[in-house]
Each structure stands twice: as structure tokens, then as C-alpha cells.
């Protein structure tokens, strides 16, 4: 007798991963995207050994991750990927200062960002309510009373950092 056997070989699971960093240093809005899938549909997704739905690859912080996909036959594949943290923004106006009444005060903001990566620096004084949105990294004015000078830097991706300086007028 002749027996005919037909062997079906299932394709091995394969996929690619792409990571997107958080928008700002320390944020948890990073993502991992799973690329085209090869295998037998009906996948189960795992992130660091924890089963997740398809939406489980967003709202991630910087770090190392293991993505595992398992098909309907129980075959699986794991791949590692890293999400990097964006550069931390250092921003300071310096120490609190004393100025004589009538003198001009020049305050220069110091940051580790290249000027080409800065969207804006906004300056504001309270309670005097003097402000400047187009002064760049230096604010020049004549204080008339004690107040707080506040500067807010925004980079091109929308991250904001703020620093303040107490100004005493002699």
C-alpha cells in the first residue's frame, strides 16, 4: 500500500521593532512599534514577560525592553529593543541678586541646549508684570522694586523648563 503524507511547514515568526523616545527627559510617552509580521495570525503580545494588548507598546519610559510574540500554535519569538531618553535640559538664571535703584540689570540664561534647539525663552517679572517673549537668552531692564524674575525655556519638541531669580532693589 502507498501512503501519501502532506507536510505543511508553518512560517517562523518574525517581526521588526522600532522605538520612539519620550518627548522629554523623564516622560513616559515613548513607544515601540511592531513591524510587518510573518507567521500565523492570532498573536499574543508580551512586553517584558507580561501579556499586553496591541496598545501595550506606548506610554513607555526610557529603558530596555523584550518584546515576545506567540502565534496560535504556541510558537514564539523574542526581540530586545532600547528606548533612549532625550537630552536633559539644564537651565539656570544664576543666583539671586541685588541691584541699585536706577541701574540696568542684564540677566543671561545659561543652558546646555544649542541655540538651534530652542523654540523660545519667555521672561516675566512678578509682581511688576514686565515680560518679553523675543528677548532670547538675555533679559535687560531697570528694576524699580523687589520681585521675582521667571524664565521659561521651550525646546523644539515642546519640553519646557523654568527657573527663577529673586531680585532685590537697593
C-alpha positions in Angstrom: 0.0 0.0 0.0 1.1 3.5 -0.6 0.5 6.3 1.9 0.7 9.9 0.9 1.6 12.3 3.6 1.4 16.0 3.1 3.7 18.1 5.4 2.8 21.7 5.9 5.6 23.8 7.4 4.4 26.9 9.2 6.5 30.0 8.6 8.7 31.0 11.5 7.5 34.1 13.4 9.4 37.2 12.5 8.9 40.9 13.0 10.8 44.1 13.3 10.8 46.7 16.1 11.2 50.4 16.0 11.3 52.6 19.1 10.4 56.3 19.6 11.9 58.1 22.6 9.8 60.0 25.1 9.2 63.6 24.0 11.1 65.0 27.1 13.6 63.6 29.5 11.8 61.6 32.2 8.5 61.5 30.4 6.7 58.2 29.8 5.3 58.7 26.3 7.9 56.6 24.4 6.7 53.9 22.0 7.6 50.6 20.4 6.1 49.8 17.0 6.0 46.2 15.8 6.7 46.0 12.1 5.4 43.6 9.5 4.5 40.2 11.0 5.5 36.9 9.4 3.8 33.8 10.9 0.4 32.5 11.8 -2.1 35.2 12.9 -3.7 35.0 16.3 -0.7 36.5 18.0 -0.3 37.1 21.7 1.9 40.0 22.7 4.2 40.2 25.7 6.3 43.1 26.9 9.0 42.1 29.4 7.2 38.8 30.0 3.8 40.5 30.8 1.0 39.9 28.3 -0.3 43.1 26.8 -2.8 44.1 24.1 -1.7 45.7 20.9 -1.8 49.1 22.6 0.7 47.9 25.3 3.7 49.3 23.5 3.1 53.0 24.2 3.4 55.2 27.3 6.8 53.8 27.9 9.8 55.4 29.7 13.4 55.1 28.5 14.9 51.7 29.1 15.4 48.2 27.7 12.5 46.0 26.7 11.9 42.5 25.5 9.0 42.0 23.1 7.7 38.5 22.6 5.1 37.4 20.1 3.4 34.0 20.2 1.3 32.6 17.4 -1.8 30.5 17.6 0.3 27.3 17.5 2.4 28.3 20.5 5.5 29.2 18.5 7.2 32.4 19.7 10.0 34.8 19.0 11.6 37.4 21.3 13.5 40.5 20.4 15.1 43.2 22.5 14.9 46.9 21.9 16.1 50.0 23.8 14.3 53.3 24.2 16.7 56.2 24.8 16.0 59.2 27.0 16.1 62.6 25.3 18.8 65.0 26.5 18.1 66.6 29.8 17.7 70.3 29.6 19.8 72.3 32.1 18.6 75.8 32.5 19.6 78.5 35.1 19.4 82.2 35.6 22.1 82.1 38.2 22.0 83.3 41.8 19.6 85.8 43.4 20.9 89.3 43.0 21.0 92.8 44.5 20.8 95.8 42.2 20.8 99.5 43.0 17.7 101.5 42.1 18.1 103.0 38.6 20.7 100.6 37.4 20.2 98.4 34.4 20.1 94.7 35.1 21.2 92.2 32.5 20.3 88.6 33.2 21.7 85.9 30.9 20.1 82.4 30.8 22.5 79.5 30.8 21.5 76.2 29.1 23.1 73.1 27.7 21.0 73.3 24.6 22.3 74.6 21.3 20.5 77.8 20.3 19.2 75.9 17.2 17.2 73.6 19.5 15.5 76.4 21.4 12.0 77.3 20.3 11.6 80.2 22.8 12.6 81.7 26.1 9.9 83.7 27.8 10.7 86.2 30.5 8.4 87.5 33.2 8.7 89.5 36.4 6.3 89.3 39.3 4.7 91.4 40.7 5.8 94.1 38.2 4.4 92.1 35.3 7.1 93.1 32.8 7.6 90.4 30.2 9.4 89.6 27.0 8.9 86.8 24.5 11.5 87.8 22.0 14.5 88.6 24.2 16.3 85.4 23.6 18.8 84.3 26.2 19.3 87.7 27.8 16.8 90.0 29.5 17.8 93.6 30.1 15.6 96.0 32.1 15.6 98.5 35.0 14.0 97.1 38.2 12.2 99.5 40.5 11.2 97.2 43.3 11.9 93.8 44.8 10.5 91.0 42.6 11.0 87.5 41.1 12.3 87.1 37.5 11.0 83.9 35.9 12.2 82.5 32.6 10.7 79.6 30.7 12.6 77.8 28.0 10.8 75.6 25.4 12.7 73.4 23.1 11.7 72.3 19.6 9.9 69.2 20.8 7.8 71.2 23.3 9.7 70.4 26.5 9.6 73.3 29.0 11.9 74.1 31.9 11.7 77.1 34.2 14.0 78.9 36.5 13.5 81.9 38.7 15.7 84.5 40.4 14.9 86.8 43.3 15.9 90.4 42.5 16.3 92.8 45.5 16.4 96.6 44.7 18.6 98.7 47.0 
